[in-house]
Amino acid sequence: MDFQETIRAQRPCSQYLPRPVPDEKLRAMLSAARLAPSQGNLQPWRFVVVMDDDRKRMIAQACPRGRPVAEAPVVVVAFSVEEDVPVTVGGYISAYPLDVAVAVHQLRLAATAEGLATSWIVDFHEDKVRAVLGVPEGIHPIAILPIGYAADGATGNNGSGANGDGRKSPNEIIAYNEYPW
Ligand SMILES: Cc1cc2nc3c(=O)[nH]c(=O)nc-3n(C[C@H](O)[C@H](O)[C@H](O)COP(=O)(O)O)c2cc1C
């Protein structure tokens, strides 16, 4: 799969098969996340890989729509280490979730390239996730990522709209030389 194909193939998955994820594929995903760029190369991320059924179930209970978390054979919880990122973006917003989002996206693209499905869940109760995994102060869960093989028809398809890909047209989001909107 070339790069553009991988980008287009990535779709959120809502239902996973119980089929296990091979170790080498999991390693490839985690390697892609580890190699992500970050502000000042501070790498303010941590990843907890959860394969234990009881823990997955408890994390699923911390999510209003947690069924895929309980179901997927692997769940990665991505954290940000707040104190590692003292800067703000333009002085108005904390930068710490950005680096983690970049790493999460690299992990998800690697999963797609490995023939696996993922979804990105930010709708969770932070305190419950922290309690299940024993997370100390200053560390924030940023994303919960179920990973596995998609059940038939379980990958999202936002293929509506003029472009057929569920995205705004280039004219709506890209401009040159000045901000026209
Ligand atoms: C930062 C971020 C957070 C997201 N959080 C959730 C979520 O909590 N639950 C969910 O079902 N999908 C979540 N998604 C997936 C988006 O809803 C999905 O990517 C979007 O609808 C576009 O669909 P597509 O990727 O199939 O084109 C998230 C995506 C991103 C980038």
The ligand as an ORCA input file, in Angstrom:
! r2SCAN-3c Opt
* xyz 0 1
  C      -8.802     13.892     17.609
  C      -9.858     12.914     17.187
  C     -10.751     12.434     18.115
  C     -11.732     11.513     17.733
  N     -12.556     11.027     18.706
  C     -13.475     10.094     18.379
  C     -14.306      9.528     19.381
  O     -14.211      9.851     20.572
  N     -15.197      8.601     19.014
  C     -15.323      8.214     17.717
  O     -16.170      7.361     17.417
  N     -14.544      8.717     16.741
  C     -13.614      9.642     17.039
  N     -12.787     10.144     16.064
  C     -12.952      9.695     14.646
  C     -13.647     10.763     13.802
  O     -14.986     10.881     14.170
  C     -13.528     10.389     12.306
  O     -12.172     10.348     11.961
  C     -14.243     11.394     11.429
  O     -15.618     11.285     11.601
  C     -13.920     11.211      9.965
  O     -14.274      9.928      9.566
  P     -13.314      9.103      8.601
  O     -12.012      9.010      9.324
  O     -14.000      7.798      8.368
  O     -13.222      9.881      7.336
  C     -11.817     11.067     16.393
  C     -10.906     11.553     15.463
  C      -9.926     12.451     15.845
  C      -8.922     12.944     14.830
*
